[in-house]
Amino acid sequence: MDKKVIVYTSNTCPHCFTTKDYLTSKGIEYTEKNVSESPEYRKELMSKGFMGVPVVMVDDEAIVGFDKQRLDELL
């Protein structure tokens, strides 16, 4: 797969765990950016115009929340 996948998460977000589990089950490699543990990641996410997690970036496309259908389309 040539697509770059980044998942913005937090420690208390159940949808974040669902998203990560789904990507792992599909064999999709991703970079996790946990906004609970890194103020830098939080600022990065906010600069993109998002206030909540999960946000999945597939190349330049953003998916807010766990959207299985949209993930399948982009991946």
N, C-alpha and C positions, 0 to 999 in steps of 0.2 A: 504494500500500500504506500502510495506516495503522498498521502495527505498528512498534514501536521495536525494533531489533535491535542488540545489543552483543555483540562477540566478544572474550573475554579470551584473549590469546595470549602466547607467549614466542618468543624468537628461535630456539630450538633444537627446536621442536616440529613434527615433520612433519605431524601431524594438524591442526595449526593452519593450515598452508599449504593443505592439502586443503580444509578448511572454508572458508577465505577464497576459494579458487579456485571452489568450488562456488557460494557465494553470488553471486560476481561473474558467473559464467556464467548464473545465473538472473536477473540484473539486480536483485538485492536490495541495497539500500543498507544499510550497517551502520557502526557506530562501532567501531573497534578500540581495545582497551585492552591494551597490551603490558606484562605484569607484569615482564618482564626490564628494561625501561627506566624503569619508574615504581614506586617503593615505595608510592606512594599507591594505584595500581591493585591492587598485590599485597595491601595491607591491605583494600581494598574487596572483593576476591574472597574473601579468607579470612573476612571478616565475614559473607559469605553462606553460609559453611560448606564452601567448596571449597578444595582444596589443589593441584589439578592443572589443566592446560589441555589442550585448549580447553574453554571453557564458553561456550555461546551463550545469551544471554538474549533471548527473544522476548516482549516486554512483561514479564510477571512469571513466565513459564515458563522453566525452566533445562534445557538439554540439555548433558550432559557427554560430551565426545568428539565425534567426527564420526559423526552418526547421520542419514544421508540421509533415511530414511523419516520420522523424527520432525520433521526440518526441513521436509519437504514437507507434513506434516500441519499444522504450526503456521503455515506461510507460505502 
